[in-house]
Amino acid sequence: MCILVGELDAPAAHFVRSALALAGVTPVYEVLAQMRATSQQFVVVVNDDGAFRGIVTLSDVLPRLLPRTEGRMR
């Protein structure tokens, strides 16, 4: 059973934290390094003007850096 600690009617603003924002041209290895350095699981991607382009998650990045292999490792 999961028990929530805290007030259930607390405003969402109490849980807000800054998001990491990176340019869309940032190399994937740098995105991962920044995510690790800031303990973030996602990055907001912005264009040259700072406008929102999308979100990249850790689960988007890892499969591209660590592709699955067929069969089991021995």
N, C-alpha and C positions, 0 to 999 in steps of 0.2 A: 504494500500500500504506500502511496506517495502522500506525504503531508506537506502542504504549503506553509511556509513560515512567513508571517507578515500579514498585512491587511489586504484582503481581497479586493477592496474597493479603492485601493491607492491608485492615483493617476499614473498612466503610462510614462509620463515625463520623469517620474522618480527613477525609472530604469534606463533612461537614455544615456548613451555614451557616444563619444565622437567616433565616426567611422573613418577608416583609412581610405583616402581618395588618391588614385594614381592615374596618370595619363594613359590613354589607350595604346600608346607606342612603347610603354614600359615592357622590357623583356620579361618573359615568364619567370626566369630564374631570379630576377629582381623582385617581382611580385611575391614570390614564395619567401624570399629573404625578409621582405618588409612584413609579411604576414607573421612570420616566426618572431621577428624582433618586437612586434607589437601585440603578440598573442591574439591576433584577429583570425577569424575563420572565413571572412569575406572582405572584398575590396570593392569600393565604389569606383567605377571607371568613368572618367570624364574626358571630354575632348579638349582641344586647344583653348577654347573659350571658357572652360570650366563647367560646361553644361553636362548634365547627367547622360551617360551612354548606356550604362548597365551595371550589373554586379557579377563579379567573379568569385566563386567560392573555392574553398580548399579542395572540395571533391571535384571541382572542374579542373584544377591544376594537377593534382597528384597522378591521375591516370595517364596524363600526357607525359609526365616525367618518369613515371615508373609503370610502364606498360605491363599488363599481365602476360605471363608466359603459359604456353600450353603444357599440361602435365604438372607433376609435382617436382619440387626441388629436392634433391637428395644430398 
